[in-house]
Amino acid sequence: MHDSHSNPVSSTVVKLIQLGRQLLPGSLRSRIRALLFQWLDLGWLLRSGVRLRVASYDDWIVYNEIFVSGEYDQALRIALDSRTDATTPLH
């Protein structure tokens, strides 16, 4: 997604990325992906106070499934609100 101030990725760049994916063996792509997640050290602090760390591609998929789409917001809100001791941080 882009806004009016940014340029979308050109189709040439997308094609080059797709070609690179086809040329690299899956195990090497997996290792490169793991190194990128380690280097990026992705983490967020949610409004609820819960800290998240996305350390792998699998974590990224789960993060997007749960938090980005918002499909689980109501269930998470109920779970967080129903804790017996709301002052104890979740780990």
C-alpha positions in Angstrom: 0.0 0.0 0.0 1.3 3.5 -0.7 0.1 7.0 -0.2 0.1 9.9 -2.7 3.6 10.9 -1.6 5.4 7.6 -2.3 6.0 5.7 -5.5 4.8 2.1 -5.7 7.4 -0.5 -6.2 8.1 -0.8 -10.0 7.1 -4.0 -11.8 10.8 -4.5 -12.7 11.8 -4.6 -9.1 9.0 -7.1 -8.3 10.1 -9.3 -11.2 13.7 -9.2 -10.1 12.7 -10.2 -6.6 10.6 -13.1 -8.0 13.5 -14.2 -10.1 15.8 -14.2 -7.1 13.4 -16.3 -5.2 13.2 -18.8 -8.0 17.0 -19.0 -8.3 17.8 -19.4 -4.5 17.2 -22.7 -2.9 14.5 -22.8 -0.2 17.0 -23.5 2.6 19.1 -20.4 1.6 16.0 -18.3 1.4 15.0 -19.5 4.9 18.4 -18.7 6.3 18.4 -15.2 4.8 14.9 -14.6 6.2 16.1 -15.7 9.6 19.1 -13.4 9.5 16.9 -10.5 8.4 14.5 -11.0 11.4 17.4 -11.2 13.7 18.9 -8.0 12.3 15.6 -6.1 12.3 14.8 -7.1 15.9 11.1 -6.3 15.4 9.1 -5.6 18.5 6.0 -3.6 19.6 4.4 -2.4 22.8 0.6 -2.8 22.5 -1.8 -0.3 24.2 -2.7 -3.1 26.6 0.9 -3.1 27.9 1.8 -6.4 26.2 5.2 -6.4 24.6 5.6 -8.4 21.4 8.7 -9.6 19.6 8.6 -10.9 16.1 11.7 -13.1 15.8 10.9 -15.3 12.8 8.8 -15.5 9.6 6.3 -17.8 11.5 6.0 -15.1 14.2 5.3 -12.5 11.5 2.5 -14.6 10.1 1.0 -15.1 13.6 1.4 -11.4 14.4 -0.4 -10.4 11.3 -3.2 -13.0 11.7 -3.9 -11.9 15.3 -3.1 -8.1 15.5 -3.2 -6.6 12.0 -6.5 -8.0 10.7 -8.2 -7.2 14.0 -10.3 -10.4 13.9 -9.3 -11.4 17.4 -9.6 -8.0 19.0 -12.8 -8.7 20.9 -11.5 -12.1 22.2 -8.2 -10.6 23.3 -10.0 -7.8 25.0 -12.2 -10.2 27.0 -9.2 -12.4 27.9 -7.2 -9.4 29.1 -10.1 -7.9 31.0 -10.9 -11.2 32.7 -7.5 -11.7 34.3 -7.8 -12.2 38.1 -5.1 -9.6 38.8 -5.0 -7.0 36.1 -2.0 -5.3 37.7 0.3 -8.3 37.1 2.0 -8.0 33.7 1.6 -10.8 31.2 4.8 -12.6 30.3 
